[in-house]
Amino acid sequence: MNITSKYIWMNGKLEEYEKATIHFLTPALHYGVGVFEGIRSYSTADGPAVFRLKEHIHRLVQSAHIFGFQELPYSEDELANAVRMTVAANGFDECYIRPLIYLGEGGWNLTVDSGKASVGIAVWEWNDYLGEEALEKGARANIASFTRHHPNVMMTKAKITGNYSNSVLAKTESIRLGFDEAILLDPQGFVAECTGENIFLVRNNKLYTPSTAEVLEGITRDSIKTICNDLGYEVIEQPISRDQLYIADEVFVCGTAAECIALTEIDFRVIGNGRMGPVTRAIQRTFHNALHGLNPHSKEWLDVVNIPVEDLFKVAQEQTQS
């Protein structure tokens, strides 16, 4: 995966990729004191468009609030504009977008209050998170030996950088065992989520998914639920046991990076007929249409990046002067 680009937005300025650095003693690097978002921009007939930008930025700010940041240097509107500017400056038709609010200085006494928040936004070209074949053929997963966070141990509604050590442990284990993804159980032993995706199962044309009590409230998850309703499928939130996954007709996962991918094997057990099922295929197709401006929801979900080059040049001049 190549994450290079021309520019990264750092604390109000577009910096050249090589110059967008932080000091070794930045406390966020040592203690995981930061919150982030994963967002994507897609090619449409009107140009690059960011998927549910407003909702992602709102969740980013909510994550900072949950973590305890009392003051941020930028508003939600300013952060959204910075995302648009960064996408436009790099000239990508489609890209992954990573905004990060982190403790840039102070905080060595292990409190957020003694530090100062910094913000960076990077973009890069990134297509198939679980591999190109997984989009059509599905992926293989296993139940991780690691448990998902207890909601009073780590804040599960916030995308906190330190939270993802849990995902790294589980995903690394799964990859080393020959799987593509890991499924984590919650502290009570019920299915929670994957390392970076929410999970759904299909049985008798009804969809089931864990409640958001202990998992991240995925924006893609919310979009998939809307699409399911459009297609006439009932979505039920309830506790799910691991053996219910084994006997499901279909299982799929969804997230910003993975989009919508079938799981065709879990713990060496074939799910359904071992191929992407018809319900997952219909949802995946409809979702992809929405991402590229070909669905009625596209108008409300897509934020077209429409910043003229001359405006970017003007901004660059103002930054140089400041």
N, C-alpha and C positions, 0 to 999 in steps of 0.2 A: 504494500500500500504506500503510495507516494503522497505525502501530505504537504509538499512544497507549494508555494503560491508566490505572487508578486508582493502582496501587502498583507499586513496584519494590523488591525485597529488596536492601539494600545493607549488607554487613558486619554481619549479625545483626538488622537492623531493616527493617520495611516503611516505605519513604519514599514520600511523594506523588510522582507522576510528575514534576512540575516541579522537585522538589527533589533528585532522584536524579542528581546531577552530579558530575563530577570536575574537578580543576584542570587548567589548560592545561599545566602542567609535570609532569603525571603521566607517568613514563617510558614506560609501555606505549603511550601515544599516539605517542611519538616513535620508538620502536624496535620496536614490534610484539611486545613481551614479554607475551604472554598466551596462554591456552588456553581453548577454549570447547566447548560442545556445542549441537547442534540437537536438540530433543526436541519431541514433540507430544502434546497431550491431546485426546481424542476423546469425543464424546457417546455414552453407553451407557445401557441401561435402569437401571443402578445409579447414574448420574450421570457427571460428567466422570472420565475415566480416562487416566492417563499411560502412553504406550506404552514398555515396556521401560525404566522409570525406573532400576532398579538397574544395568542394563548401561551405560546412558548416563552415570550418575554415576561408575561405576567407570572408564569410559574417560576421563572428564574428569580424574580423579585420576591415572590412568596418563599422560595427556598432560602434566600438570604434572611428574610424576616424570621423564618423558623429557626435558622441557625443562630440568630441573635444579633445580626448586624443592625444597629440602630439608625445608621445613616448611610446612604449610598450617594456616590458622586453624580449619578445620572438618573433621570426619570425614565419611565417605561417608554415614552415616546422618543426620547433621545437615544435609548438603546436600540429601539426598532429602526430608527433612521441610520444608526451606525451599522447595523446589519445590512441594510440595503446598500449603503455606501461601500462596505467591504466586498459584497458580492459584485457590485458594478465595477469597482476598481480592479478586480482580478479578472474580469471578463469571462467567467465560467458560464456556460449554458446550464449546467447542472452541477451542484456541489453540496457538500456537507458543511454545516455551519456550527462552530463551537464557541459560544460566548461563555466567559468565565469571570465570575466575581471572586476575588481572592484577597486574603489578608496580605497586603503588600509590604507593610512595615509594622513594627510593634507586635504585641501579642505573645512575647516570649514568656510571660507569666501565665500562659494558658487561659487567657480571657480575650474575647473578641473586643471588649470595650477599650482596651489599651492599644489597639491597632488601628490601621487605616485601610479601607477597602480600595482595591484597584480593579480595573476591568480590562479584559482583552477579548478580541473577537477574531477568530481565524476561520478561513474557509479553504477547502481543498476538494479536488475531484475524487469522488468515492462512489462506487456503484453497488456491487453486490456484497453485503456484509458477510453472509454465510456461504458465499460462492455462487457462481452463475448457474451451476447445475441445480442448486437447492431451490431456485425460483420455480423450476418446472418439476423436478423429481422429488423435492422435499429434502428434509435433513434428518439425521439420526441424533437422538439425545439420550441422556441417562439421568437418573435421579442422583444428584450430587450427595456426597457424604457430608457436605457443609450445609448448615441450616441458615435460612434467611434471617435477617435481623429481627429481634424482638422489638416491637414498636416503642418500648420504653428504654431500649438500649441505644438504638440509633433512630433518628427521625426519618421514618420511611416515606413521608410525603415530600421530602426535599431531595433534590439531586445533589447530595453532598459528595465532594471528591473522595473523602476518606471512606465513605460507605462502600465504594467500589473495590476495595481490597477483598471484600467478601465475594464479589463477582469474579475477580481475577483468580482467587483460589479455586473456585468451582469450575470456571471455564478451563483453566490450565489442567486441572485434574481430568476433565472430560476429553480434552484434546489428546492428552497423553494416553488415554484409554482407547482412543480411536473414534470417538464421537465428535459431532459437530457443535453441540450445545449442551448445556447443563440445565436441569430443572431443579429448583431449590424448594424444599418444604419449609413451612413456617414452624415456629416453636412448638405448635401443637401436633405437628406431623401431617398437616394437610398441604396440598399443593399451593405454593405461593406464586412464583413467577420464575422466569429464566434469568440469565445473567444480565440481559439488557432488553428483555421483551416481556410483555404480558402474554398469557396463555389462554386459549379457548379449546373446548372439546365439543364435538358434535355427536349427538346420539338421538336417533329417531327424529331427525330434522329439527331438533331443538339445540340451542347453543348454551353452554354452561361456562362460566368463568368465575374465578375467586372474587370475592368482594374486595374493595379497596382498603379495608381496615388495616391490613398489614403490608400492602404493596404500593408501589408508585401509581398514582393516578395518571396513567398513560394518555397522552393526547391522541396518539394513533389508536389506542384502545377505544377512546371515546368516538373517534371517527368510524371505526369498524362497527361499533354498536349502532350508530346512525345508519350505516349502510345495511346492516342486518335488518333493521326495521323497514328500510325501503324495500328490501327484497322479500319481506314477509316472514322473516325468521324471528322467533321469540328468543330473547337472551335472558338467561336466568343467572343471577349472582348467588352463589352458595358455596359452602365448603366442598372441596373436591379431594378425594383420596387418590393415592397413586395408582391403586388398582382400577379405579374408574377411568384413568387414562388408557390403561391397557385394553379395555373392552370398548372403548369409544369407536364410533364409526370413522371419525376423523379427528385430528388434533392439529391446531395451527398456532403459531406465535405471531405477534405483531409488535412493531416498534419503529422508531424513526430510522434506525440503521437497517434493520432487517425487512422493514415494510410488512409484508404478509407472506409467511412461509409455512408450508405444511410440515408437520413432523410425521414421518412415515414409519419410524421405528423408535421405540423407547425401551431401554433396558433389554435389548435383544429380542423384544417382542414386536412383531409386525402390527402396525395399526391399520385396521380396515383391510383393504386389499393390497396395502404396501405402496400405493400411489396417491397422489393428490386427489382428494375426493371432490365430488361435484359442488358441494356447498362451499368448500374452501376456494375452489376455482372461481366460482361466481363472485365471491366476496373479493378475491384478489384482483380479478379483472375490473370490477367496478371501482375498487380503490385506486388502481393504477390509472384508470380513466380520470378520476377526480384529481389526481396529482398533476395531470397534464392538460387540465382545462377542458375535459370532455364529458363533464358530469354536471348536473344542476347545482351540486354543492361546491363546485370549483369557484364560483363567484364569491362565496362567503369564506372559503378556506384558503384561497391563493392571494398572495400580496405581490403584485407584479412589480419588479424592480425596474423603475423607469427614471434613471438618473442620467442626464446627458453628460457626455464626456467633458464638455466645456465647464459644467458645474463642478465636476470632480477636480478639474484643473484649477478652478477658482478656490476650492476648498484647500487644495494642496498649497497654493500660494499663501493663503491666510495662515495655514499651519506653519509654513516656513518663517513668516514674519513674526509669529508669536513665539 
